[in-house]
Amino acid sequence: MPSRKFADGEVVRGRWPGSSLYYEVEILSHDSHSQLYTVKYKDGTELELKENDIKPLTSFRQRKSGSTSSSPSRRRGSRSRSRSRSPGRPPRSSRRSASASHQADIKEMRKEVLEVKLTPLVLKPFGNSISRYNGEPERTERDGLPHRNTEEKFHLSEESSYISTQYSLRPRREEIKLKDIDSKEENIVATKGSTLLKTSEGPATQTEGLEFGGVPGVFLIMLGLPAFLFLLLLMCKQKEPSLLNFPPPLPALSDLWETRVFGVYLLWFLLQALFYLLPVGKVVEGMPLTDGRRLKYRLNGFYALLLTAAAIGAAVFWGAPLLFVYQHFLQLVLAAFAFTVALSTYLAVRAAGAPPAALAPASSGNAIYDFFIGRELNPRIGTFDLKYFCELRPGLIGWVVVNLVMLLAEMKLQDRAAPSLAMILVNSFQLLYVVDALWNEEALLTTMDITHDGFGFMLAFGDLVWVPFIYSFQAFYLVSHPNEVSWPMASLIIALKLCGYVIFRCANSQKNAFRKNPSDPKLAYLKTIHTSTGKNLLVSGWWGFVRHPNYLGDLIMALAWSLPCGFKHILPYFYVIYFAMLLVHREARDERQCRTKYGRAWEQYRQRVPYRIVPYVY
């Protein structure tokens, strides 16, 4: 059965039966058997139209000349117009009467053929006919750049309403008036600073609607997160950590920096870059960009993990002291942070000369905010994609290596012949998570990080510092604070972990399969809501249970990672608390984007799937 092209409530142009004129209509319903759309005109007339008699609003663009003629030879001042007198052409003396007769015919046509009034087309849309958010690059505005600000609205005054002249029946002598109206509207648009009506070369500077608390918020985050990370690790190294002893004793800055440690981190980064450049693994295309291009990505993250495991094994065989990582853990964190600042500075400098089409939808034009959120969407050095590489390679694989080092450190410092069951559980759970992410590497290409956020301090710090040194926090805690776990308790923790993993993997697999091929017969049982973007929203299966079942699975797995550490202190549960806050914030960002992108269809989806992340939170 062919899929429908237009959604209920969408505002489009419908052809008036018996003519070649199109008018603004609203889609009321669609008959899947007859393939006819029931539409409603401005005067309330309801008709059934075929799909080829309906066109989207974006296909009608106002002519700069204001001419109502669609023929090139009839445009005023056209050089292609023939100056020869055709046999049937009336003499010059009769042209005025012919023009008057033509106007009379138009008036007669208005009276006898067209009963639908040509009402002004007000910019305020209804239903699904709204500006598209840049996370979905399939639909873009005339300048090829999607709109960023999800909360931004603009209403013209009633006197300055935008008037469509595509099929206007005004006499030519009124064209000058239309040009005056158009120029007034452009002045209003410039005065209001709206990006919804006026094309631009790139994202304009905006100070309202910014995420993370705007410029002050991101400035505090960039200063506060690194300091908080160091304080958290210093507390964890205490023999008896307590919130009453906060802040812990601070080491001298000279004790935190070693050039040799920075060299080790740089070597690690370059080793992963080398693995990334190897010509192994399949090459796939990412999501369409604003200019229609699709970047190519090589999927070899799982091979990089295997090569890293072989390299670590060879280093251990040759006697490399892996405990060096634990003994210089804070110095390694500072080295990674210094590298992140240098990388973020480079990204900000190169983004200053990036073309408008290369800029991220989330960027604002403000230097501080864009340094944090990232101004360039896909910064590349040749074919080397910096953001894509950092997302899964140095930090994620480094997380596994840090966990392994903590396992060896526990055995040495606690004089164990074998690692504790708690340490084995933490290492195994988190290794499974990393292997799953690298095995399903292609799914990363549809995430918000890749399609929406630029590459700046936020993602660089998160990928290169936060992930390897905070996600390994449970293993780091167990080195100094051992906890014995019984086998019955271990069995319950394993069951909880598997439950979360099943939810996480099944939900993500269903989503990715649907995005790749919505017409797959294997997915025919899924119920959907059609949207004006041409995509459908899943309202059954895992995605009919809650809006983000993958987030729910993630939270359950995070809890399973912390339970082996026992209940003596809240420190090992910091990750669960932080991760819950992160996912709630990310879900809120998704909510704003989807509400702007899908309009009325999203409201229907909210009614069908009312629960967010977990079924008991509305």
C-alpha positions in Angstrom: 0.0 0.0 0.0 1.5 3.3 -1.0 2.4 5.6 1.9 0.7 9.0 2.2 2.7 12.1 1.5 0.9 14.7 3.6 -0.2 14.6 7.2 -3.5 15.5 8.8 -3.5 19.2 9.8 -0.7 20.1 7.4 -1.1 23.4 5.5 -0.4 22.9 1.7 -1.5 24.3 -1.6 -4.5 22.6 -3.3 -5.5 22.9 -6.9 -9.0 24.3 -7.5 -10.9 21.8 -9.6 -11.2 22.8 -13.2 -8.4 25.3 -13.1 -4.7 25.5 -12.8 -4.8 27.8 -9.7 -3.6 26.6 -6.3 -4.8 27.9 -2.9 -3.9 27.4 0.7 -5.8 24.4 2.2 -5.6 22.3 5.3 -5.4 18.5 5.1 -8.4 17.1 7.1 -8.1 13.4 6.4 -6.9 10.8 3.9 -8.7 7.8 2.4 -6.2 4.9 2.1 -8.5 3.1 -0.4 -9.3 5.8 -2.8 -6.0 7.7 -2.1 -7.9 10.9 -1.9 -7.3 13.8 0.5 -10.1 15.7 2.1 -9.0 19.4 2.2 -10.5 22.5 3.6 -10.1 25.9 1.8 -10.0 29.3 3.5 -13.7 30.0 2.9 -14.7 26.6 4.5 -15.2 24.7 1.3 -14.2 21.0 1.7 -13.2 18.9 -1.3 -11.5 15.7 -2.1 -8.3 16.0 -4.1 -5.8 13.6 -5.6 -2.2 13.7 -4.3 -0.8 15.1 -7.5 -3.2 18.1 -7.1 -1.5 19.0 -3.8 1.8 20.7 -3.4 3.8 21.8 -0.3 3.9 25.5 0.6 7.7 25.5 0.1 7.3 24.7 -3.6 5.7 28.2 -4.2 8.2 30.9 -4.0 7.4 34.5 -4.5 8.8 36.2 -7.6 11.1 39.1 -7.0 9.6 41.0 -10.0 6.1 40.7 -8.6 4.9 39.7 -12.0 1.8 37.5 -12.2 2.8 36.1 -15.5 4.4 32.6 -15.5 5.6 32.8 -19.1 9.2 34.1 -19.6 8.2 35.7 -22.8 5.5 37.8 -21.1 7.7 39.2 -18.3 8.3 42.9 -18.5 11.7 43.7 -19.8 12.4 40.2 -21.0 14.9 40.1 -23.9 13.5 36.9 -25.2 10.2 38.6 -26.1 9.7 38.7 -29.8 9.3 42.1 -31.4 7.9 40.8 -34.7 4.2 41.3 -35.4 2.4 38.1 -35.6 -0.4 37.7 -38.2 -3.0 37.6 -35.5 -1.6 40.4 -33.4 -3.9 43.4 -33.2 -2.7 46.9 -34.2 -1.2 49.2 -31.5 -4.3 51.3 -31.5 -6.4 48.3 -30.3 -4.0 47.2 -27.5 -5.7 49.3 -24.9 -9.1 47.8 -25.6 -7.6 44.4 -25.6 -6.1 45.1 -22.2 -9.4 46.3 -20.9 -11.0 43.2 -22.3 -8.4 41.1 -20.6 -9.2 42.8 -17.3 -12.9 42.3 -17.8 -12.3 38.6 -18.5 -10.4 38.4 -15.2 -13.2 40.1 -13.3 -15.7 37.7 -14.9 -13.5 34.8 -14.0 -13.5 36.0 -10.4 -17.3 36.1 -10.3 -18.2 33.0 -12.2 -15.3 30.5 -11.7 -13.7 31.4 -8.4 -15.9 31.6 -5.3 -12.9 31.1 -3.0 -11.6 34.4 -1.7 -7.9 35.1 -2.1 -7.3 35.8 1.6 -3.9 36.9 2.8 -1.5 34.1 3.7 -0.6 34.8 7.4 2.7 33.5 8.4 1.6 31.9 11.6 1.1 28.3 10.7 -1.1 25.7 12.2 -1.0 22.0 12.6 2.2 20.4 11.3 3.1 23.2 8.9 5.9 24.7 11.0 9.6 25.5 10.6 11.8 22.4 10.6 14.4 21.9 13.3 17.9 21.3 12.1 18.1 17.8 13.6 16.1 16.6 10.6 18.0 17.8 7.6 15.6 16.4 5.0 13.5 19.5 5.0 15.3 22.9 4.9 14.3 26.5 4.2 15.2 28.4 1.1 18.7 29.3 2.2 19.5 25.7 2.9 19.9 26.4 6.6 17.4 25.0 9.2 16.1 27.1 12.1 17.8 26.7 15.5 15.7 28.4 18.1 12.8 26.1 19.0 11.1 28.8 21.1 11.3 31.6 18.5 8.0 32.8 17.1 7.2 35.8 15.0 3.9 37.3 14.2 3.4 40.1 11.7 0.8 42.8 12.4 -2.5 42.3 10.6 -1.7 45.2 8.3 1.6 43.7 7.3 0.5 40.2 6.7 2.4 38.4 4.0 0.4 38.3 0.8 1.0 35.5 -1.6 1.2 36.7 -5.2 2.0 33.4 -6.9 -1.5 33.2 -8.4 -2.8 36.7 -7.7 -5.4 38.1 -10.0 -4.4 41.7 -9.3 -4.0 44.0 -12.4 -0.4 44.9 -13.3 -0.8 48.4 -12.0 -0.9 47.1 -8.5 2.4 45.3 -8.7 4.2 48.4 -7.4 2.1 48.4 -4.3 2.9 44.8 -3.8 6.6 45.6 -4.0 6.2 48.3 -1.4 4.4 45.9 0.9 7.2 43.3 0.4 9.9 45.9 1.3 8.0 46.9 4.4 7.8 43.3 5.5 11.5 42.8 4.9 12.2 45.9 7.1 10.0 44.5 9.8 11.8 41.1 9.6 15.1 42.9 9.9 13.9 44.9 12.9 12.6 41.9 14.8 15.8 39.9 14.0 13.7 36.9 13.1 15.5 34.0 11.3 12.2 32.4 10.4 11.5 34.9 7.5 14.7 36.2 6.3 17.5 34.2 4.7 21.0 34.6 6.0 24.5 33.5 5.4 24.7 31.5 8.6 23.3 31.2 12.2 22.7 34.7 13.5 23.9 35.7 17.0 21.2 35.0 19.5 21.0 35.4 23.2 17.6 34.1 23.9 16.6 30.4 24.0 20.1 29.1 24.5 20.5 25.9 26.3 22.5 25.2 29.5 21.6 28.6 30.9 23.0 30.5 28.0 26.4 32.2 28.1 26.6 32.5 31.9 25.6 28.8 32.3 28.1 27.4 29.9 30.9 29.6 31.3 30.2 28.2 34.8 30.1 24.7 33.4 33.4 25.0 31.7 35.0 26.2 35.0 33.0 24.0 37.4 33.1 20.6 35.8 36.9 20.1 35.7 37.2 21.3 39.3 34.4 19.0 40.4 36.0 16.1 38.7 39.3 16.6 40.5 37.5 17.0 43.9 35.5 13.8 43.3 38.6 11.8 42.5 40.5 13.2 45.5 37.6 12.3 47.8 37.6 8.8 46.4 41.3 8.3 47.2 40.6 9.1 50.9 40.6 6.1 53.2 37.4 7.3 54.9 35.6 9.6 52.4 33.0 11.8 54.0 31.0 14.7 52.9 31.8 16.3 56.2 35.5 16.5 55.1 34.7 18.3 51.9 36.7 19.6 50.2 39.5 17.1 50.5 43.1 18.2 50.9 44.3 19.7 47.6 47.7 18.8 46.1 50.0 21.4 44.7 49.6 22.2 41.0 53.2 21.1 40.4 52.3 17.7 41.7 49.4 17.4 39.2 51.4 18.1 36.0 54.1 15.9 34.5 55.2 16.3 30.9 55.9 12.6 30.7 52.3 11.8 31.5 51.1 14.3 28.9 53.2 12.5 26.4 51.7 9.1 27.4 48.2 10.6 26.8 49.2 12.1 23.5 50.7 8.7 22.4 47.4 7.0 23.3 45.4 9.5 21.2 47.7 9.1 18.2 47.5 5.3 18.5 43.7 5.4 18.3 43.9 7.8 15.4 46.1 5.4 13.6 43.6 2.6 14.2 40.9 4.8 12.9 42.7 5.5 9.6 43.2 1.8 8.9 41.3 0.7 5.7 39.3 -2.0 7.5 35.6 -2.0 8.1 32.7 -1.0 5.9 32.1 2.6 4.8 28.6 4.1 5.3 26.9 7.4 4.7 25.6 9.6 7.5 22.4 11.6 7.7 21.9 14.3 5.0 23.3 17.7 5.7 21.6 21.0 5.0 23.1 21.2 1.5 22.0 17.6 0.8 25.4 16.0 1.1 26.0 12.8 3.0 29.4 12.4 4.7 31.1 9.0 4.6 32.2 7.2 7.8 34.4 4.1 8.2 33.0 1.7 10.8 36.1 0.1 12.4 35.6 0.9 16.1 35.3 -2.8 17.0 38.5 -3.6 15.1 40.2 -0.7 17.0 39.1 -2.4 20.3 40.6 -5.7 19.2 43.8 -4.1 18.1 44.0 -2.2 21.4 43.5 -5.4 23.3 46.4 -7.0 21.4 48.6 -3.9 22.0 47.9 -4.0 25.8 48.6 -7.7 25.9 51.9 -7.2 24.1 52.8 -4.4 26.5 52.1 -6.6 29.5 54.1 -9.4 28.0 57.1 -7.1 27.5 56.8 -5.9 31.1 55.2 -2.5 30.6 54.1 -1.1 34.0 50.3 -0.7 33.6 50.1 0.5 37.2 51.7 3.7 36.0 48.1 4.7 35.0 46.8 4.3 38.5 49.8 5.9 40.2 49.6 9.0 38.0 45.8 9.0 37.6 45.2 12.6 38.6 48.2 13.7 36.4 46.6 11.8 33.5 43.3 13.5 34.1 45.0 16.9 34.0 46.8 15.9 30.8 43.6 14.9 29.1 42.0 18.2 30.2 44.9 20.2 28.8 44.6 18.4 25.5 40.8 19.1 25.5 41.3 22.8 26.0 43.9 22.9 23.2 41.6 20.9 20.9 38.6 23.1 21.7 40.7 26.2 20.9 41.7 24.8 17.6 38.1 23.9 16.8 37.0 27.5 17.6 39.7 29.0 15.5 39.0 26.9 12.4 35.3 27.3 12.7 35.7 31.1 12.3 36.5 30.5 8.7 34.1 27.7 8.1 31.4 28.2 5.4 27.8 28.7 6.6 26.6 25.3 5.4 29.3 23.7 7.7 28.0 25.3 10.9 26.1 23.4 13.5 22.4 24.1 14.1 23.0 24.4 17.8 25.6 27.2 17.3 24.5 30.8 18.2 27.1 33.2 16.9 28.2 34.0 20.5 31.9 33.3 20.9 31.7 31.9 24.5 28.6 29.8 23.9 29.9 28.4 20.6 33.3 27.6 22.2 31.3 25.3 24.5 28.6 23.9 22.2 30.7 23.8 19.1 30.3 26.0 16.0 31.3 23.6 13.2 29.1 20.5 12.8 31.5 18.1 11.2 35.1 19.4 11.5 37.4 17.3 9.3 41.0 17.2 8.4 40.8 15.6 5.0 38.7 12.5 5.6 39.5 12.4 9.3 36.3 13.3 11.2 37.4 14.8 14.5 34.0 14.6 16.3 33.1 11.1 15.1 36.6 9.8 16.1 36.4 11.3 19.6 32.9 10.0 20.3 33.9 6.3 20.5 37.6 5.9 20.3 40.1 7.5 22.8 37.6 7.9 25.6 35.4 4.8 25.3 38.2 2.4 24.6 40.3 4.2 27.2 37.5 3.6 29.8 38.0 -0.2 29.3 41.8 0.2 29.7 41.4 2.2 32.9 39.1 -0.5 34.3 41.7 -3.1 33.6 44.3 -1.1 35.3 42.1 -0.7 38.4 41.6 -4.5 38.5 45.4 -5.0 38.5 45.8 -2.2 41.1 43.2 -3.9 43.4 45.1 -7.2 43.2 48.4 -5.5 44.0 47.3 -3.1 46.7 45.0 -5.5 48.5 47.4 -8.4 48.0 44.9 -10.6 46.2 45.7 -13.6 44.0 42.6 -12.8 42.0 40.3 -9.8 41.6 37.3 -9.5 43.8 33.9 -10.5 42.5 32.7 -6.9 42.8 35.6 -5.8 40.5 34.9 -8.6 38.1 31.2 -7.6 37.8 32.0 -3.9 37.2 34.6 -4.7 34.6 32.4 -7.3 32.8 29.3 -5.0 32.8 31.1 -2.0 31.5 33.1 -4.0 28.9 29.8 -5.4 27.5 28.5 -1.8 27.2 31.6 -0.7 25.3 31.7 -3.7 23.0 28.0 -3.2 22.3 28.6 0.5 21.4 31.5 -0.3 19.1 29.7 -3.3 17.5 26.7 -1.1 16.7 28.8 1.9 15.8 26.6 2.9 12.9 23.8 3.8 15.3 25.9 6.8 16.4 25.3 8.6 13.1 21.7 9.3 13.9 22.3 10.7 17.5 21.9 14.3 18.5 25.6 14.6 19.1 26.3 13.9 15.4 23.3 15.6 13.7 22.7 18.6 15.9 25.5 19.6 18.3 28.8 21.1 17.0 32.1 19.9 18.1 33.4 22.1 20.9 34.4 22.0 24.5 31.2 20.2 25.6 31.7 17.0 23.5 35.5 17.2 23.6 35.5 17.3 27.5 32.8 14.7 27.7 34.4 12.2 25.3 38.1 12.6 26.3 37.9 13.4 30.0 34.5 12.7 31.6 33.9 9.3 30.0 37.2 7.5 30.8 37.7 9.0 34.2 34.2 9.2 35.6 32.6 6.2 34.0 35.4 4.1 35.5 34.6 5.6 38.9 33.2 2.4 40.4 36.4 0.5 39.6 38.5 3.3 40.9 36.5 3.3 44.2 36.9 -0.5 44.7 40.7 -0.2 44.6 40.7 1.7 47.9 37.4 0.5 49.3 36.9 -3.2 48.8 33.5 -4.8 49.0 32.7 -8.4 49.2 29.6 -9.5 47.2 27.9 -12.8 47.8 26.9 -15.0 44.9 23.2 -14.7 45.5 23.5 -10.9 45.5 25.8 -11.1 42.4 23.1 -13.2 40.7 20.5 -10.5 41.4 22.8 -7.8 40.1 23.5 -9.8 37.0 19.8 -10.3 36.4 19.2 -6.5 36.8 22.1 -5.8 34.4 20.7 -8.2 31.7 17.2 -6.7 32.1 18.5 -3.2 31.5 20.7 -4.4 28.6 17.8 -6.2 26.9 15.6 -3.1 27.1 18.5 -0.8 25.9 19.6 -3.0 23.0 16.1 -4.0 21.8 14.8 -0.4 21.9 17.8 0.9 20.0 17.8 -1.9 17.5 14.1 -1.3 16.8 14.6 2.4 16.4 17.7 2.0 14.1 16.0 -0.6 11.9 12.9 1.7 11.5 15.1 4.7 10.6 17.0 2.7 8.0 14.0 1.2 6.3 10.5 2.1 7.6 8.8 -0.1 4.9 10.6 -3.2 6.1 8.0 -6.0 6.2 9.5 -7.2 9.5 8.4 -3.9 11.0 4.9 -4.0 9.5 3.3 -4.7 12.9 4.5 -1.4 14.3 1.9 1.4 14.6 3.0 4.9 13.6 1.8 8.5 13.4 2.6 10.3 10.1 4.2 13.7 10.2 4.7 16.5 7.8 8.4 15.8 7.6 7.7 12.6 5.7 8.7 10.5 8.7 6.6 8.5 11.1 6.6 8.4 14.9 6.6 4.9 16.5 3.8 4.5 19.0 4.0 0.7 19.5 6.6 -1.9 20.4 9.3 -0.7 22.8 8.6 3.0 21.7 5.0 2.7 22.7 5.9 1.7 26.3 7.7 4.9 27.1 9.1 7.8 24.9 12.7 6.8 25.6 12.9 3.1 26.4 16.7 3.1 25.6 17.2 5.7 28.4 15.3 3.5 30.8 17.6 0.6 29.9 20.6 2.8 30.3 19.5 3.8 33.8 19.0 0.2 34.9 22.4 -0.8 33.7 24.0 2.2 35.5 22.4 1.1 38.8 23.8 -2.4 38.2 27.3 -1.0 37.8 27.1 0.7 41.2 25.5 -2.0 43.3 28.7 -4.2 43.5 30.4 -1.3 45.4 28.0 -1.8 48.4 26.2 0.8 50.4 28.9 2.2 52.7 29.1 5.5 50.8 27.2 7.4 48.2 30.3 8.1 46.1 30.0 5.0 43.8 26.4 6.0 43.2 27.4 9.4 41.9 27.4 8.0 38.3 23.7 6.9 38.6 22.6 10.3 40.0 24.6 12.2 37.4 23.4 9.9 34.6 19.8 10.3 35.6 20.1 14.1 35.5 21.9 13.8 32.1 19.2 11.7 30.5 16.4 13.8 31.9 18.0 16.9 30.5 18.6 15.2 27.1 15.0 14.0 27.0 13.9 17.6 27.6 16.1 18.7 24.7 14.5 16.0 22.5 11.0 17.1 23.6 11.6 20.7 22.5 13.1 19.7 19.2 10.3 17.2 18.4 7.6 19.6 19.4 9.0 22.1 16.9 9.8 19.6 14.2 6.5 17.6 14.2 3.9 20.0 15.5 0.5 18.5 15.8 1.7 15.0 15.2 3.9 15.3 18.3 0.9 16.3 20.4 -0.8 13.2 19.2 2.3 11.1 20.0 2.3 12.6 23.6 -1.3 11.4 24.0 -0.5 7.9 22.8 2.8 7.6 24.7 2.4 9.9 27.8 5.3 8.6 29.9 8.8 10.0 29.6 11.8 7.7 30.2 10.1 5.7 33.0 6.5 4.7 33.0 5.6 6.4 36.4 6.9 9.9 35.5 4.7 11.9 33.2 
